[in-house]
Amino acid sequence: MTDPAGLATDLARRIRRRWRAEVQAIGATGSLAHADDREGTDLELIVATYRPGTGPAPMRRRVDGHLVSIEVAASPDLLARARQLTTLWPLRADRFLHLRPLDEDSDWLPSVRDAHLARLTDATPREFSELARDAWCTADSLLARAVQAGQWHDEDSALLLLAEARIAAAVTDGLLTRTYFRNSADAARRTGVVGLDLVELRDRVRLQAAELEKRGRPVDVPLAELL
């Protein structure tokens, strides 16, 4: 099996050679960016272009035993994404904060990290609390649907919904504590939701609701206070 770092470097070289006039920078996220890649590691590449619609096509392929994902975005669009805060911030921040250049022409890439850090500096506690409230609603809804599926003896659906509810609860914790994760599995592991059953997860979600109430308002409000 090909060495993942070598495969990524070779791929970046080929992209640069073919689209030199269009490509501004090429970087890697995930395991390559953290330098803990190993045999079979997925390769996640980001290609920044000068203009939208140029450069290679985005794709996901299996290459020499590795799943290779290539994301392509115009550099202004990539910077705009780095400046956005959404409910999925705990799962997406890592790709902006850890972006490893794959060739010597990728000096532009640190500006992605700088843009994201600047946005975090400007973010207020209330902003993160509002995002956490949105994520909490997702977790609560998924949990309720998992309970309902269990009552209907639809065990497969209940298990799938429970898994999704665990991730949503982990994301809520990440927003409440301003903590980001490598991926969904890392989020579930570090927040301790792995293996929680329906009752235990419901208790966790209730604790999150209590914390959100302390931060401004309850998660369940009268219609008159909705808008």
Secondary structure, DSSP 8 states (H G I E B T S, - for coil): ---HHHHHHHHHHHHHHHSTTTEEEEEEETHHHHT---TT--EEEEEEESSTT-SS--EEEEETTEEEEEEEEEHHHHHHHHT---TTHHHHHHHHH--EE-STT-TTTHHHHHHHHHHHHH--HHHHHHHHHHHHHHHHHHHHHHHHHHHTT-HHHHHHHHHHHHHHHHHHHHHHHT---SSHHHHHHHHT-TT--HHHHHHHHHHHHHHHHHTTS-SS--GGGT-
